[in-house]
């Protein structure tokens, strides 16, 4: 009786399976990158604008030597930016493409939330605590959250 070498066949099958799985994982990763490319192009500009807006809004109230008003909201945020921000197209882009919520955090800081007006999903929240970055970038993490302020903003959304 002739013996067959089944271990060689098993090794070949395992290698083929590993190759197929590797290719599938690569394709899945590429599709994820391609599907997020649109978001990156769309939201990274908004994120950059929010960081710059923080500097201008905080500076505006500081120059006036007044606290951020208790009544600070999305309309006031846009109104101030339309008044002081040099590149009106950035302000218009935020105003026209997002639902904007804003609130006072304390005398010198505020929070602004950008949401998708179609889905109502929260995209990002800038706490104006860091002048160089938006603290809460939910879109990068793929999180789907309701359009509302961070409840425990002291954690800085990290």
Secondary structure, DSSP 4 states (H G I P E B T S, - for coil): -----HHHHHHHHHHHHHHHHHHHHHHHHHHHHHHHHHHHHHHHHHHHHHHHHHHHHHHHHHHTT-PPPTT--HHHHHHHHHHH-S-HHHHHHHHHHSEEEEEEEETTEEEEEEE-TTT-BEEEEE-SS-TTS-SB-HHHHT---BSS--TTGGGTT-
